[in-house]
Amino acid sequence: MAQAMSLVISTGFACALIPAHVGDLIVGTAVSSVHPGSGWTVGDDRVFGAEPGRWTEVSPLHQLTAPPLPMLLVCSSRRGDSCAAARRFAAKAVSLGGRATVLPLDLGHGEINSELGHQVGYTASVDEFFRSLNLP
């Protein structure tokens, strides 16, 4: 799901769908870059197709070609390439003139989803991001 939302965001499609769309909170960023050599294996062809050369077509990193809206990318420091992928995506967004912040957390993927609203520091960081967008 995170990969699909990152792809929608990187292509600007979300702005067309949601008129008041002012920024993005992206949770779980390991799939922000899908291409041969990115850590995905042949077994992932059931999701991304049998021809790894076409994986860049579904890679949010490779589809990001214009400045995105501000984004906060939340990643698990426990998951292999999750935060490195988030940093690559953020760096590209910034290089295009966007604003992107990476929030690494020492939580598992499921905990990142379940602890938002419960863990004080994590929730405060997300609240601060939304306030920076002039949202309540």
Secondary structure by P-SEA (a helix, b strand, c coil): caaaaaaaaaaaaaaaaccccccccccccccccccccccccccccccccccccccccccccccccccccbbbbbbbccccaaaaaaaaaaaaaaaabbbbbbbbbcccaaaaaaaccccaaaaaaaaaaaaaaccc
